[in-house]
Amino acid sequence: MTHHDLDGAPHHLWTTTHEPRLEVVSGDTIAFATEDAVNGRYDEVATGGAMPASDPTRPSYPLAGPILVAGAQPGDVLEVEILEAAGTKGFGWTSMVPDEGLLAGDFDESYLYRWEIDGDHTDMGDVARVPVRPFFGVVGVCPDTVDPLPVMPPGHFGGNLDCRDLVVGSSVFLPVQVPGARLALGDPHAAQGDGEVCVSAIEWAAQGAVRVRLHQGRRIPGPQFRTPGPLRAGIDDAGYYATTGIAPSLMDAAKDAVRAMIDHLNHTYGLDPRDAYVLCSVAVDLKISEVVDAPNWVVSAYLPLSIMR
């Protein structure tokens, strides 16, 4: 087993035409660093400040890689064990855009909240203290495509999974799509709720390390993972307040549950609806409560009371 330090310019699209940055063998470890999802463009933006426009010289979703794994072939599984995930700047941000996110259309203007991160937590004023639980939103092998694909939507190859439980100690299992697997990682988050409802978590720049293991001849239909428990250590202690959405569509039920949580945070804690939506994205967990009582399904939004001050 060998340790590697990954360097070189990031890439920003899924395609097999990218020049590999590194070749490793099963059992090797790789250290890397990556900017946030917008490539550092929001570093100087304060809460409520104007977000800079897109910059073609600093494209979004910079990914570390591609990393070739010797011997990997379609029909194999690549295991990616998360060994390290740590911020490299003392702040992060969460933004919402009117036409994006679960509640697209509910808000008229874009909004950004800047988080000052102090060790293992970050505060939303004197209302909430959010625990820092870092992970990488993008962990994926390259799909079998020459034509470039955007990073944002995930696929059966992994990619932009935005799964908040892929923390240090977790292992992600990915079905290899192309020879060498072409692993890439990025989109680091300091904290996120299940759902990432306003379209961003607490986004920040980070460094990380992974170990890769190749499982030959082990077919799986899509990403799978193993994560250490308990899932919410230190957060469950004070219990939860939950709102529900009930509708014939799981998406509509999720929307109604989050709208009800925004109203609860506004009424109970005096949070501006924009800040309440942001807090839902970084700390509230959406859960499917019921999918058997047709024609209506129930989605619940869980607010951990331990974060409220």
C-alpha positions as a LaTeX table, in Angstrom:
\begin{tabular}{lrrr}
\hline
Residue & $x$ (\AA) & $y$ (\AA) & $z$ (\AA) \\
\hline
Met1 & 0.00 & 0.00 & 0.00 \\
Thr2 & 1.26 & 3.44 & $-0.98$ \\
His3 & 0.23 & 6.95 & 0.04 \\
His4 & $-0.22$ & 9.56 & $-2.71$ \\
Asp5 & $-0.66$ & 13.34 & $-2.64$ \\
Leu6 & $-2.95$ & 14.41 & $-5.46$ \\
Asp7 & $-2.15$ & 17.73 & $-7.10$ \\
Gly8 & $-2.80$ & 19.42 & $-10.42$ \\
Ala9 & $-5.72$ & 21.44 & $-11.75$ \\
Pro10 & $-9.24$ & 20.22 & $-10.97$ \\
His11 & $-11.80$ & 19.23 & $-13.58$ \\
His12 & $-15.43$ & 20.32 & $-13.66$ \\
Leu13 & $-17.35$ & 17.85 & $-15.84$ \\
Trp14 & $-17.77$ & 14.09 & $-16.12$ \\
Thr15 & $-16.04$ & 12.78 & $-19.25$ \\
Thr16 & $-13.57$ & 10.05 & $-20.07$ \\
Thr17 & $-11.43$ & 12.54 & $-22.01$ \\
His18 & $-9.84$ & 14.14 & $-18.92$ \\
Glu19 & $-6.17$ & 13.37 & $-18.42$ \\
Pro20 & $-5.80$ & 11.28 & $-15.23$ \\
Arg21 & $-4.02$ & 13.05 & $-12.35$ \\
Leu22 & $-2.93$ & 9.89 & $-10.60$ \\
Glu23 & $-2.85$ & 6.09 & $-10.93$ \\
Val24 & $-3.12$ & 3.92 & $-7.83$ \\
Val25 & $-3.62$ & 0.29 & $-6.87$ \\
Ser26 & $-6.16$ & $-1.27$ & $-4.55$ \\
Gly27 & $-5.32$ & $-0.46$ & $-0.93$ \\
Asp28 & $-3.56$ & 2.84 & $-1.67$ \\
Thr29 & $-4.43$ & 6.08 & 0.13 \\
Ile30 & $-4.80$ & 9.47 & $-1.53$ \\
Ala31 & $-4.70$ & 12.95 & 0.04 \\
Phe32 & $-6.30$ & 15.85 & $-1.83$ \\
Ala33 & $-7.75$ & 19.33 & $-1.40$ \\
Thr34 & $-10.59$ & 21.08 & $-3.17$ \\
Glu35 & $-12.36$ & 24.42 & $-3.22$ \\
Asp36 & $-16.05$ & 24.83 & $-2.46$ \\
Ala37 & $-18.80$ & 24.27 & $-5.02$ \\
Val38 & $-18.44$ & 27.75 & $-6.56$ \\
Asn39 & $-14.64$ & 27.65 & $-6.62$ \\
Gly40 & $-14.20$ & 30.34 & $-3.97$ \\
Arg41 & $-16.25$ & 33.01 & $-5.74$ \\
Tyr42 & $-18.28$ & 33.76 & $-2.56$ \\
Asp43 & $-15.32$ & 34.05 & $-0.18$ \\
Glu44 & $-15.79$ & 37.80 & 0.36 \\
Val45 & $-19.61$ & 37.85 & 0.50 \\
Ala46 & $-21.23$ & 38.74 & 3.82 \\
Thr47 & $-24.66$ & 37.58 & 4.96 \\
Gly48 & $-27.26$ & 39.21 & 2.73 \\
Gly49 & $-24.62$ & 40.44 & 0.31 \\
Ala50 & $-24.84$ & 40.21 & $-3.46$ \\
Met51 & $-23.51$ & 36.98 & $-4.91$ \\
Pro52 & $-21.04$ & 37.42 & $-7.78$ \\
Ala53 & $-22.09$ & 36.27 & $-11.21$ \\
Ser54 & $-20.66$ & 33.16 & $-12.81$ \\
Asp55 & $-17.03$ & 33.47 & $-13.85$ \\
Pro56 & $-15.82$ & 31.27 & $-16.72$ \\
Thr57 & $-12.29$ & 31.46 & $-15.32$ \\
Arg58 & $-13.51$ & 29.94 & $-12.02$ \\
Pro59 & $-16.08$ & 27.31 & $-13.01$ \\
Ser60 & $-18.24$ & 25.63 & $-10.39$ \\
Tyr61 & $-17.79$ & 22.14 & $-8.97$ \\
Pro62 & $-14.00$ & 21.74 & $-9.03$ \\
Leu63 & $-13.24$ & 18.04 & $-8.60$ \\
Ala64 & $-10.04$ & 16.37 & $-7.44$ \\
Gly65 & $-9.07$ & 13.70 & $-9.95$ \\
Pro66 & $-9.55$ & 11.74 & $-12.11$ \\
Ile67 & $-7.81$ & 8.92 & $-10.24$ \\
Leu68 & $-7.19$ & 5.70 & $-12.16$ \\
Val69 & $-7.37$ & 2.47 & $-10.16$ \\
Ala70 & $-5.27$ & $-0.27$ & $-11.74$ \\
Gly71 & $-7.28$ & $-3.26$ & $-12.88$ \\
Ala72 & $-10.71$ & $-1.67$ & $-12.38$ \\
Gln73 & $-13.19$ & $-2.69$ & $-15.07$ \\
Pro74 & $-16.94$ & $-2.35$ & $-15.64$ \\
Gly75 & $-18.63$ & $-4.97$ & $-13.49$ \\
Asp76 & $-16.32$ & $-4.31$ & $-10.54$ \\
Val77 & $-17.01$ & $-2.27$ & $-7.41$ \\
Leu78 & $-14.73$ & 0.49 & $-6.12$ \\
Glu79 & $-14.81$ & 1.01 & $-2.36$ \\
Val80 & $-13.82$ & 4.51 & $-1.24$ \\
Glu81 & $-13.12$ & 4.76 & 2.49 \\
Ile82 & $-13.24$ & 8.30 & 3.88 \\
Leu83 & $-10.19$ & 8.85 & 6.10 \\
Glu84 & $-10.17$ & 12.64 & 6.45 \\
Ala85 & $-12.45$ & 15.62 & 5.77 \\
Ala86 & $-11.43$ & 18.95 & 7.28 \\
Gly87 & $-12.00$ & 22.58 & 6.37 \\
Thr88 & $-9.15$ & 24.73 & 5.11 \\
Lys89 & $-10.87$ & 28.09 & 5.76 \\
Gly90 & $-12.63$ & 29.33 & 8.88 \\
Phe91 & $-15.95$ & 30.03 & 7.21 \\
Gly92 & $-18.61$ & 28.62 & 4.94 \\
Trp93 & $-21.78$ & 29.78 & 3.24 \\
Thr94 & $-25.29$ & 28.66 & 2.35 \\
Ser95 & $-27.20$ & 30.24 & $-0.51$ \\
Met96 & $-30.64$ & 30.01 & $-2.00$ \\
Val97 & $-31.74$ & 30.97 & $-5.49$ \\
Pro98 & $-35.41$ & 31.65 & $-6.40$ \\
Asp99 & $-35.69$ & 29.04 & $-9.17$ \\
Glu100 & $-33.69$ & 26.27 & $-7.47$ \\
Gly101 & $-34.09$ & 24.02 & $-4.46$ \\
Leu102 & $-37.06$ & 22.18 & $-3.03$ \\
Leu103 & $-39.12$ & 25.37 & $-2.64$ \\
Ala104 & $-38.25$ & 26.86 & $-6.04$ \\
Gly105 & $-40.60$ & 29.80 & $-6.54$ \\
Asp106 & $-41.38$ & 30.43 & $-2.86$ \\
Phe107 & $-38.73$ & 33.18 & $-2.51$ \\
Asp108 & $-38.34$ & 36.14 & $-4.87$ \\
Glu109 & $-34.65$ & 36.95 & $-4.38$ \\
Ser110 & $-31.33$ & 35.19 & $-3.97$ \\
Tyr111 & $-29.87$ & 35.14 & $-0.47$ \\
Leu112 & $-26.57$ & 34.07 & 1.10 \\
Tyr113 & $-25.82$ & 33.31 & 4.75 \\
Arg114 & $-22.16$ & 33.33 & 5.82 \\
Trp115 & $-21.14$ & 30.99 & 8.64 \\
Glu116 & $-18.10$ & 31.70 & 10.81 \\
Ile117 & $-16.89$ & 28.26 & 11.82 \\
Asp118 & $-15.26$ & 27.86 & 15.22 \\
Gly119 & $-13.94$ & 24.35 & 15.70 \\
Asp120 & $-16.78$ & 21.88 & 15.97 \\
His121 & $-19.72$ & 24.25 & 15.55 \\
Thr122 & $-21.04$ & 27.36 & 13.82 \\
Asp123 & $-23.76$ & 29.74 & 15.01 \\
Met124 & $-26.80$ & 31.33 & 13.40 \\
Gly125 & $-26.79$ & 34.42 & 15.60 \\
Asp126 & $-28.06$ & 33.58 & 19.07 \\
Val127 & $-30.77$ & 31.25 & 17.76 \\
Ala128 & $-29.02$ & 28.06 & 16.66 \\
Arg129 & $-25.66$ & 26.32 & 17.03 \\
Val130 & $-25.03$ & 23.87 & 14.19 \\
Pro131 & $-22.51$ & 21.04 & 14.76 \\
Val132 & $-19.80$ & 20.70 & 12.12 \\
Arg133 & $-19.87$ & 17.26 & 10.51 \\
Pro134 & $-17.72$ & 17.44 & 7.37 \\
Phe135 & $-18.12$ & 15.30 & 4.26 \\
Phe136 & $-17.65$ & 15.48 & 0.51 \\
Gly137 & $-20.85$ & 15.93 & $-1.49$ \\
Val138 & $-19.32$ & 14.47 & $-4.64$ \\
Val139 & $-17.82$ & 10.97 & $-4.60$ \\
Gly140 & $-18.04$ & 9.25 & $-7.94$ \\
Val141 & $-16.52$ & 7.20 & $-10.69$ \\
Cys142 & $-16.76$ & 8.48 & $-14.25$ \\
Pro143 & $-19.81$ & 7.48 & $-16.29$ \\
Asp144 & $-19.17$ & 5.96 & $-19.70$ \\
Thr145 & $-19.37$ & 9.17 & $-21.69$ \\
Val146 & $-17.13$ & 11.19 & $-23.98$ \\
Asp147 & $-19.64$ & 14.03 & $-24.17$ \\
Pro148 & $-19.19$ & 16.12 & $-21.00$ \\
Leu149 & $-21.88$ & 15.80 & $-18.34$ \\
Pro150 & $-22.47$ & 18.40 & $-15.59$ \\
Val151 & $-21.53$ & 17.46 & $-12.05$ \\
Met152 & $-24.71$ & 18.54 & $-10.29$ \\
Pro153 & $-27.11$ & 15.65 & $-10.93$ \\
Pro154 & $-25.95$ & 12.35 & $-9.44$ \\
Gly155 & $-26.29$ & 9.03 & $-11.23$ \\
His156 & $-25.84$ & 5.30 & $-10.80$ \\
Phe157 & $-22.09$ & 6.02 & $-10.90$ \\
Gly158 & $-22.34$ & 8.17 & $-7.76$ \\
Gly159 & $-21.23$ & 11.77 & $-8.18$ \\
Asn160 & $-23.13$ & 14.55 & $-6.46$ \\
Leu161 & $-24.80$ & 12.34 & $-3.87$ \\
Asp162 & $-24.91$ & 15.03 & $-1.15$ \\
Cys163 & $-25.33$ & 12.30 & 1.44 \\
Arg164 & $-24.66$ & 13.80 & 4.85 \\
Asp165 & $-23.62$ & 10.49 & 6.40 \\
Leu166 & $-20.51$ & 10.00 & 4.23 \\
Val167 & $-18.33$ & 11.29 & 7.05 \\
Val168 & $-14.91$ & 10.09 & 8.19 \\
Gly169 & $-15.12$ & 6.37 & 8.85 \\
Ser170 & $-17.64$ & 5.75 & 6.06 \\
Ser171 & $-17.07$ & 3.67 & 2.95 \\
Val172 & $-18.84$ & 4.30 & $-0.36$ \\
Phe173 & $-19.24$ & 1.44 & $-2.83$ \\
Leu174 & $-19.46$ & 2.52 & $-6.48$ \\
Pro175 & $-20.17$ & 0.40 & $-9.59$ \\
Val176 & $-17.25$ & 0.89 & $-11.99$ \\
Gln177 & $-18.39$ & 2.21 & $-15.37$ \\
Val178 & $-15.15$ & 2.54 & $-17.37$ \\
Pro179 & $-11.67$ & 0.98 & $-17.26$ \\
Gly180 & $-9.66$ & 2.46 & $-14.39$ \\
Ala181 & $-12.83$ & 3.76 & $-12.64$ \\
Arg182 & $-11.62$ & 7.39 & $-12.87$ \\
Leu183 & $-12.57$ & 8.39 & $-9.31$ \\
Ala184 & $-13.21$ & 12.06 & $-8.49$ \\
Leu185 & $-14.20$ & 13.89 & $-5.30$ \\
Gly186 & $-15.29$ & 17.42 & $-4.38$ \\
Asp187 & $-18.12$ & 19.68 & $-3.15$ \\
Pro188 & $-17.03$ & 19.69 & 0.51 \\
His189 & $-19.66$ & 20.48 & 3.15 \\
Ala190 & $-19.25$ & 21.45 & 6.80 \\
Ala191 & $-22.81$ & 20.43 & 7.71 \\
Gln192 & $-26.05$ & 19.47 & 6.00 \\
Gly193 & $-29.52$ & 18.21 & 6.78 \\
Asp194 & $-30.98$ & 15.22 & 4.99 \\
Gly195 & $-32.46$ & 16.83 & 1.91 \\
Glu196 & $-30.21$ & 19.90 & 1.47 \\
Val197 & $-33.50$ & 21.60 & 0.70 \\
Cys198 & $-32.41$ & 25.12 & $-0.32$ \\
Val199 & $-29.88$ & 23.62 & $-2.80$ \\
Ser200 & $-26.75$ & 24.20 & $-0.69$ \\
Ala201 & $-25.34$ & 22.95 & 2.60 \\
Ile202 & $-22.68$ & 24.80 & 4.60 \\
Glu203 & $-20.30$ & 24.95 & 1.67 \\
Trp204 & $-16.58$ & 25.34 & 2.35 \\
Ala205 & $-13.12$ & 24.48 & 1.06 \\
Ala206 & $-11.59$ & 21.33 & 2.50 \\
Gln207 & $-8.83$ & 18.79 & 2.43 \\
Gly208 & $-9.41$ & 15.08 & 2.60 \\
Ala209 & $-7.97$ & 11.62 & 2.32 \\
Val210 & $-9.41$ & 8.33 & 1.11 \\
Arg211 & $-8.39$ & 4.70 & 0.75 \\
Val212 & $-9.52$ & 2.78 & $-2.33$ \\
Arg213 & $-10.20$ & $-0.94$ & $-2.53$ \\
Leu214 & $-11.19$ & $-2.80$ & $-5.68$ \\
His215 & $-13.77$ & $-5.60$ & $-5.45$ \\
Gln216 & $-13.58$ & $-7.45$ & $-8.75$ \\
Gly217 & $-16.63$ & $-9.18$ & $-10.19$ \\
Arg218 & $-19.00$ & $-7.69$ & $-7.58$ \\
Arg219 & $-21.89$ & $-6.02$ & $-9.40$ \\
Ile220 & $-24.18$ & $-3.50$ & $-7.69$ \\
Pro221 & $-26.87$ & $-1.35$ & $-9.37$ \\
Gly222 & $-25.84$ & 1.96 & $-7.84$ \\
Pro223 & $-23.97$ & 3.59 & $-4.94$ \\
Gln224 & $-24.12$ & 1.91 & $-1.56$ \\
Phe225 & $-22.39$ & 2.90 & 1.67 \\
Arg226 & $-21.46$ & 1.88 & 5.18 \\
Thr227 & $-21.34$ & 4.58 & 7.83 \\
Pro228 & $-20.38$ & 4.50 & 11.51 \\
Gly229 & $-23.11$ & 4.89 & 14.11 \\
Pro230 & $-24.78$ & 6.36 & 15.93 \\
Leu231 & $-25.90$ & 8.64 & 13.11 \\
Arg232 & $-26.66$ & 11.65 & 15.30 \\
Ala233 & $-24.33$ & 11.24 & 18.27 \\
Gly234 & $-24.70$ & 14.19 & 20.64 \\
Ile235 & $-27.59$ & 15.65 & 18.65 \\
Asp236 & $-30.42$ & 13.30 & 19.60 \\
Asp237 & $-30.17$ & 14.02 & 23.33 \\
Ala238 & $-32.74$ & 16.82 & 23.48 \\
Gly239 & $-35.21$ & 15.23 & 21.07 \\
Tyr240 & $-36.81$ & 16.69 & 17.96 \\
Tyr241 & $-39.66$ & 18.89 & 16.79 \\
Ala242 & $-41.15$ & 17.59 & 13.55 \\
Thr243 & $-43.54$ & 18.98 & 10.98 \\
Thr244 & $-45.30$ & 16.85 & 8.38 \\
Gly245 & $-46.41$ & 17.06 & 4.78 \\
Ile246 & $-49.17$ & 14.78 & 3.50 \\
Ala247 & $-49.79$ & 14.49 & $-0.24$ \\
Pro248 & $-50.15$ & 12.00 & $-3.11$ \\
Ser249 & $-46.62$ & 12.97 & $-4.20$ \\
Leu250 & $-43.53$ & 12.52 & $-2.01$ \\
Met251 & $-42.08$ & 15.74 & $-3.45$ \\
Asp252 & $-45.21$ & 17.71 & $-2.61$ \\
Ala253 & $-45.27$ & 16.20 & 0.87 \\
Ala254 & $-41.61$ & 17.15 & 1.37 \\
Lys255 & $-42.35$ & 20.72 & 0.28 \\
Asp256 & $-45.27$ & 21.02 & 2.68 \\
Ala257 & $-43.20$ & 19.62 & 5.57 \\
Val258 & $-40.43$ & 22.16 & 4.96 \\
Arg259 & $-42.88$ & 25.05 & 4.56 \\
Ala260 & $-44.40$ & 24.08 & 7.90 \\
Met261 & $-40.94$ & 23.96 & 9.50 \\
Ile262 & $-40.08$ & 27.41 & 8.15 \\
Asp263 & $-43.32$ & 28.70 & 9.69 \\
His264 & $-42.47$ & 26.99 & 13.00 \\
Leu265 & $-38.96$ & 28.50 & 13.09 \\
Asn266 & $-40.36$ & 31.93 & 12.29 \\
His267 & $-43.17$ & 31.76 & 14.85 \\
Thr268 & $-41.26$ & 30.06 & 17.69 \\
Tyr269 & $-37.75$ & 31.51 & 17.32 \\
Gly270 & $-38.33$ & 34.70 & 15.33 \\
Leu271 & $-36.17$ & 33.61 & 12.40 \\
Asp272 & $-36.57$ & 35.45 & 9.14 \\
Pro273 & $-38.10$ & 32.98 & 6.64 \\
Arg274 & $-34.93$ & 33.11 & 4.55 \\
Asp275 & $-32.77$ & 32.16 & 7.53 \\
Ala276 & $-35.29$ & 29.50 & 8.52 \\
Tyr277 & $-35.05$ & 27.97 & 5.04 \\
Val278 & $-31.25$ & 28.04 & 5.27 \\
Leu279 & $-31.37$ & 26.34 & 8.68 \\
Cys280 & $-33.66$ & 23.66 & 7.26 \\
Ser281 & $-31.07$ & 22.98 & 4.56 \\
Val282 & $-28.14$ & 22.58 & 6.94 \\
Ala283 & $-29.71$ & 20.98 & 10.03 \\
Val284 & $-33.25$ & 19.66 & 9.45 \\
Asp285 & $-33.66$ & 16.05 & 8.29 \\
Leu286 & $-36.40$ & 14.96 & 5.90 \\
Lys287 & $-37.71$ & 11.45 & 6.55 \\
Ile288 & $-40.28$ & 9.36 & 4.73 \\
Ser289 & $-42.75$ & 8.41 & 7.44 \\
Glu290 & $-45.21$ & 6.38 & 5.35 \\
Val291 & $-45.56$ & 5.06 & 1.76 \\
Val292 & $-48.31$ & 2.45 & 2.21 \\
Asp293 & $-51.49$ & 4.40 & 2.92 \\
Ala294 & $-52.49$ & 5.26 & $-0.64$ \\
Pro295 & $-53.28$ & 7.70 & $-2.05$ \\
Asn296 & $-51.38$ & 9.93 & 0.40 \\
Trp297 & $-47.79$ & 9.65 & 1.62 \\
Val298 & $-46.24$ & 11.31 & 4.69 \\
Val299 & $-42.90$ & 13.12 & 4.83 \\
Ser300 & $-41.67$ & 14.59 & 8.12 \\
Ala301 & $-39.09$ & 17.31 & 8.74 \\
Tyr302 & $-37.11$ & 16.76 & 11.96 \\
Leu303 & $-35.52$ & 19.71 & 13.78 \\
Pro304 & $-32.96$ & 18.59 & 16.41 \\
Leu305 & $-33.83$ & 20.64 & 19.48 \\
Ser306 & $-30.28$ & 20.39 & 20.79 \\
Ile307 & $-29.11$ & 22.94 & 18.19 \\
Met308 & $-31.61$ & 25.61 & 19.28 \\
Arg309 & $-30.28$ & 28.09 & 21.83 \\
\hline
\end{tabular}
